[in-house]
Each structure stands twice: as structure tokens, then as C-alpha cells.
Amino acid sequence: MSLDPTSVAGGVGQSHIRRDADDKVTGAATYPGDRVPVDALHAVVVFTAQPHARLVSLDVAPAEAVDGVVTVVTAADVPVNEYGLTMFDQPVLIGLDDTGRSDVRCDVSRWEADHLAIVIAHTRAAAEEGAAALAVEWEPLPLVPDVESARRDLVLVHAETAPSNTYYEMAITKGDIEAGWAAADVVIEGRYELPHQEHAYLQVEAGTAWIDDEGRVTVETSGQWTHEDREQIAHALDLPEDRVRVIYATIGGAFGGKEDMSLQIVLALAARKLADLGISRPVHCRWSREESIVGHHKRHRATIEARLGATRDGRITAVEADVWLDAGAYNYTSNKVLGNAHLSVAGAYEVPNARIDSRAVYTHSVPGGAFRGFGGPQGAFVAETQMNKLAEVLGMDPIELRRRNMLREGSIGITQEPLPPGVGLPEVIEACAERAPTDGPRQPVPPFRSVASLPTGVDDPAIVRGRGFAAGMKNVGFSFGFPERCEAEIHFHGDAGDDRPTSVDVFHGGAEVGQGNHAAILQMTADIAGVDVDRVRGHFSDTAVSGDSGSASASRLTFMAGNSVLGAAEEAEKAWRDGARPAIGAFRYVPPPTETLDPETGAGQPNFSYGYMAQVVDVSVDTLTGHIRVDRVVSAHDVGRAINPELVKGQIEGAVVQAHGYVLSEHLVVDEGRIRNPRLSQYLIPGIGDVPTEVESVILELGDPIGPWGARGVAEMPYITYAPAVIAAVHDATGVWFDTFPLTPSRVLAGLRDGAADPL
């Protein structure tokens, strides 16, 4: 069988229309919240509403007495009362009946959204009434609501397992830091405060669970990794993994927010208890928007103190940083997020001397977890703002400063290892510089504010304009020695005499969270099989029929899925040549290994591939109101190979808009361990009138040496550099540096008044 890609309609490199596009646009697509069986019971998950308290008593009898309530699930029903994506530090349910095996103390609520019970009833209304009827008594305990108070260790969040609230640390020591400072003619110092961010996906957490015909506990929901969900459910229920099935319905966004558990385990517990009671009915649960905002993790807030030294001609001599990440009440993926921030805070530059210490700290606050870029936006904001401040002090073009220090092919990275081949940073920087040089002309923009007294053609003196630049890099795939893998299975169908298949089935676990992953898998399968994409059928995200794909995160899925598809197609082609019909090929792709960093020096190879990006942002600032409008964004990326160029463009524009909210409007208010604005009417994500006026996506295809068709990940890259580029543009316009955000009008006005950014 010979491949002729030019004959494949909808193959690699073509902007083939997604199969799910019509259904999602018209509303025909069914999400987990829509898929409610007609005979389903309804569940309400009861939050503790206690940031830190000990459970004294819990009486479920009043709830069970409510008309329509079927049963109540408590900690006594949990065989192994613990879970966690990277470490088991969280109880499934808080309760007095700690009969399950666990090293986690289960009678203490450490977060206002810890789960206390699951009330199951014939209707949602009856379940809510039952939840309100629970008789609960709590003993309040002292709070450590933020990193500053937690660092003193006067109150321990996990006293039974962690002797300090500072529970995870990383270090980098490279070169001779004192010599680096001695060689510096200029030193830039800053303290940066990075805020929480809410994922605000369109489909809130929802799902249905039942016992299927093969006796498996089955959960249909939305998430980012079916096999990891299955593993955690099986652990908590003390079941073999093959007795648990996880299926993803249409997923209405995730961005890292559905990587950790929400309803998966509790729904499985509910289905199992109903079965134990002899009730053969599915159970459905759907959170409200308020429950979703309170009940799932957020982008980590962080405090980073940094120093940057350089010579008069702009050569970096030293970098120092102390990173403090607020993990919240439980680890979730804080150790992994910390690792990315740890690597990112030095920037995408050749740094001869460095001392970086990074720490994750438990608090009695909302947990931090994965969110687009996981740790990269926090670290890159500091690195790029420090570089832009350095350019100002030196009187140097900020793009030229990057040219003198940027990582190149063969460069030694901050972890004292050469970067993986295929470093596209110089090219993306030049692509941005060509389209929007630092001192180049600004494009005409529409009026920002109407001032009737001004004559036609006269600019409003209250409106000032500026341009900012930032560049960076982001890992593709899991890091620090995690055993990466991705599995695919492909079936070629046809008759014995056919030269190539007439149709193809591809089985893959990769989650379609809106990024177009399933479309990319179908196109890559069509391309390698030599058939039109319309002849490829996809079977996705069901642990009963699809292998372990790994997570839809870390900008990894196109890279990993593509390589697994290539391997599976090769195996199917061998079977085809041997006369098998159908010809079946299965393959598990394993990328080059990564390494855990040395705990003292930080030396090691943490990643097998990176993506590279640069951005220019133009802004207008209304100095009378404090409002900021982003007029233009040039976002340049080396994507290796665009499997579907239009989807790549969509990822760039989507990331820019999401980062736009992060830096300009989204202010999550967390006080004394409680979220105070758990509604979208209070938490302001950008609307259509708020987003940048123009986004120019610059797609470079330089090719990753080990990527499928040369492709590398792109989903997170445009996000990472946006905040520092906006901050630099605002400074260019106003002369004021803002070391924290979001840049709400009140914060901007305070900064303009005082010459520095005041905290809210």
C-alpha cells in the first residue's frame, strides 16, 4: 500500500471541517448534563461549606425521611476513602465512619467544597430538600487562608502526613551565582503577585452512572483522561480496573479544569450503593454554575520574587527567583504546575548563572490545579516582565534584547542539558519583529471613546497607545520522568484484492475538549491510510473500546496521538499485506524518556519537546477611566506542522481571548478560604465586545524532529506570553509598570495616580 497524500481529501495540512461542528453550532450535540435517562434518579453532592472544621456529628435520618429521597451515601460507603491525581491526600467524603483504608484523616474538612454526602432521590428537588435536612455539627478549627500565614506552620493543613505546609520544593543552582552578580552592570528586581483564574467552561460538571450488563460500574461524564478517571474510581471503590468503565459524552470545554476528579468517584459510589440496595436505575448529577465555581480547582495564585542581572550590552549574567505557589487544601497537580513555573521563571534565554527555589504550600483555600499552560503563564509573566524592564533601563529595543539572549539550536537550558532538537524561538521572534517592530507604525484604530468637544480628526489626549512584546517556550508532553504513553488501534476494511482499504476504523482514548483533537486524529488516520477522511470512523474516549491515550493536557495530544496512529497504521498495513481482512493494528507510542531533576542542582532533561512563541500587543489606554482596549495582537508560533491550519488558528485565537480575561478582567475573590463571587455575573470573563480588535495568527511550520508529520503542540503556547506583552504595552503607553493583575479600571487608575500598581 503506497501513500499519496495529495489524493486524500481532508488529510494532513487541510482545513477539513470538523464532524461535530454542525451539532455544536445548532445545539444538537448532547453533553453530560443533557444525557439524562428517563428512569434516572437524581443526586446532590453536599459540600461541607467549611474551610477548616472537624466533623462532630452527622445524622442522615432527617434527609432519608424526606419524601422522594431514596438513600444517602456517606464516608461509611467508601471502601478506600482517598484520591488524588498525583498523590492521595484528599478524602472522597468527609465523615465519622472512617472504615475505609486511607492515610488521609477523613473527619476534617480542609476546603469549603470538600464532599460530605451524596443524597439520591427521585427528583432533583427532593434531593436538594434532603441535602438541606442533613443534621450536621462542626467544630471550627483555625485557618491558614493564604501562603503568608501557611508558611509559618503554626497550623498545619495536613498534620497527619505533612510536617510542614511547605510540602513540595524544587531547586536550580547553575554556574556561580555570585560571579553572575559581580559581572552585572544592571540589576532588575521585582515582586510579582499572580492571581487565581476560573476555568469558566461552558458545560459545568455533570454525569450519569449505572451498573452495565457486564456488571461494571459505568460512569458517563466529561473529563480529560478516561483511563486515569477509571484508575481513581477503581482505587476508591476497591475494584479491579476492568470492573469500571468510563465514557465521555460531548465535552463542553475543560482547559485543565476537568483533569481532576469532580463527580466521577461520587457517581460511581452512588451507582454501587443503589445496586447494593437492589435498585437497578441510573443516577444523574449536574452541578449548578455556583457549585462548579466553588467546587473545582483554579489556576494557582502565586508570589514570585525575582532578580535579573545583565551587562551594559544586554547579556544576561544571572537570574534568581523565589516562587511560592498556593496549592490550596489538596495537591491536585500542584507539584506538576510548580515544575513548569520553576522552569519558566528563567525565560527562554541562555542563563549562565542561576539560583531558583520553588515551593508549593498547602492552605485552607480552593485547590490550585491544571489550567492552560499550567505554571507557564506565572513563570513567563515574571521572566518577560523582567526582560522588558531590563530593556527600558538599558535603553535597548526589547526585541534586540531577546536576540542577544534567546535559546537557539544546541543551547544549554536552565536545567544544564541541551534543548531537544528543533528550537524555533529565533524564527518566531523574527516573524513578530517583521510584522510589528517595536518602533514601527501603529495601525489605525477606531475611536476608543467619543469626546464631542474635539474637532474631527483631532486625537483624544486622554487616550494613550503602546506596544508590548514577549516571547517564550512551553513543553509538549508530560515532564520530569513521568512514564508517557499513548495507544491507538486501527482496523483496515476491504476485499482481498483491494490495493488499499475502502474504510478505516480508529479507536482512541483522546478526549475532545473543544480543541479539535478528534478531527486531527481522523485526518492523520486518513492520511496514513491513503483514504478520504469521510471513510474513517472514529471510536473515542470509552475505556471499554479505546486504549490509554494519556491526558488531553500539556499540549501533548496531537503529538502523542499522531505518533500512536502512525504506529498502529504501520501494524495494520503489515496485516493487510498478509491478507488479513479486517487488518488490525495496535500500537503504544512511547516518546524519548524525560528525567526527574536533581533535587539540589535542578540538572536533568525534563522534556522531550517544546513549542515556541512570540507576541506583539498594541493597546489603547483611557487615562480618565482606566479602561484598556487591545487593538492588535500578532501571535507567532512554530507548530511544526499544522495538521488542520484552521483549527490551529482557532487555538491561537481562543488562547489569546482566555489570556485576555486573565490579565484584564477576571478577578476571583477568595477570602478566609471562601470564594465570594461564584457567579459569572460577578466574575467577568470577556464578552464579544471585550476581546482584542484584531488577532493575526502567524503559523510557522519548521518541523519537530520526532513529531508526527513534524507536528508539535500549540494549544497552550499563545496563552503564556500574552499577559507580559499586555503589561509591557500598558507601560509603553503610560510609563507605569504593573506587577500584578487583572488590570481592572480601578487598579489602572490607582497605578496612574501613584506611579505604581496598588493591590486591590
Secondary structure, DSSP 4 states (H G I P E B T S, - for coil): ----GGG-TT-TTS-PPPTTHHHHHHT----TTT---TT-EEEEEEE---SSEEEEEEE-HHHHTSTTEEEEE-GGG-SS--B-SSS--B-SS--S---S--SS--SEE-STT-EEEEEEESSHHHHHHHHHH-EEEEEE-----SHHHHTT-SS-TTTTT-SSSEEEEEEEEES-HHHHHHH-SEEEEEEEEE--B----SS-SEEEEEE-TTS-EEEEE--S-HHHHHHHHHHHHT--GGGEEEEE------TTTTSS-SSHHHHHHHHHHHHHTT----EEEE--HHHHHHHS-BBPPEEEEEEEEE-TTS-EEEEEEEEEEEEETS-TTHHHHHHHHHHHTT-SB--SSEEEEEEEEE-SSPPB---TTTTHHHHHHHHHHHHHHHHHHHT--HHHHHHHHB--TT-B-TTSSBPPS---HHHHHHHHHHHS-TTSPPPP---SS--TTSPTTPPPTTEEEEEEEEEEEEE-S--TT----EEEEEEEE--TT-SS-SEEEEEE----SSS-HHHHHHHHHHHHHTS-GGGEEEEESBTTTS-----S-TT-HHHHHHHHHHHHHHHHHHHHHTT-SSEEEEEEE------PPPTTT--S---S-EEEEEEEEEEEEETTT--EEEEEEEEEEE-SS-SSHHHHHHHHHHHHHHHHHHHHT----EETTEES--STTTS----TTTS-S-EEEEEE----TTSGGG----SSHHHHTHHHHHHHHHHHHHS---SB----HHHHHHHHHHSSPPP-
